[in-house]
């Protein structure tokens, strides 16, 4: 299959690297209006075709990876779909829920594969943690807490939630096999020409009586990539930066004695058990993502991170923007029934 990568910046160049090493890819076409980017990336892949626009590359490709600025995602994807090309769109799939819905509709009518660039849906540690949660090893879930913090990199096209929280939304929906019912978000901006650079999002899953909090920041002294899942029996911590022990299971918790009055502070006791770390065969998530995409292009199957998954993340982010404008008010998540049904059907 011949694959074009539209946008040869930092992440687009990673797509080029992985695609160029895949036996199922006959040719990788570099597509970028910036001549200096084409030349920079092209030096490492001298056999690759180079095109200044998707329009100029349509006859050279069977599938397209869209890795441009988010505000161009819809326009580029729609052009590729109209030409009958399969499309993988980086996160966030679109900048509005309406555009994401339209993208899904166009791909469905054209009969082409639409995938979202949610690499954590292909992360072996997330797969392992999902299995642990779904088997009930942690007991009844109480809450989830995710932190994605760092110093930079600032972006002037989206706020920090749109930049970073997309990952944690996709992780949360994978772990719970569910979509949130209500969203609340609050944040602040400390550099005037940018949007919120520090923010918190709260997702309420009313059906499961679980909530998930996501904290994101471009303005933190330490790099943090951590998800904590707290259950009635055990607790789990997924630390993406700990390459030796990405997941740790804590046999810890609290117990409230049934025969003691609830006002008695001594009616609660604490359990401190073992800490275990399961073995994880870890491969590059981007490679798994692209292999899944190309396999689905050929077979007609539905990708793990499909267009409806991309739409769900965009809808949550759009609701978070609405909540930010209303000082953290809870905003109902409005999502097509098909998206929620598809995610829940995996459980």
Secondary structure, DSSP 8 states (H G I E B T S, - for coil): -EEEEE--SHHHHHHHHHHHT-TT-SEEEEE-S-HHHHHHHHTT-TTSEEESSHHHHGGG-SEEEE-S-GGGHHHHHHHHHHTT-EEEEESSS-SSHHHHHHHHHHHHHHT--EEEE-GGGG-HHHHHHHHHHHTTTT-SEEEEEEEEEEE----SSS-HIIIIIHHHHHHHHHHHTS--SEEEEEEE-SSTTSS-SEEEEEEEETTTTEEEEEEEESEEEEEEEEEEEEESS-EEEEETT-SS-SEEEEEEEEEE-TTS-TT-GGGEEEEEEEEE--------HHHHHHHHHHHHHHH----SSBHHHHHHHHHHHHHHHHHHHTTT--EE----HHHHHHHHTT-
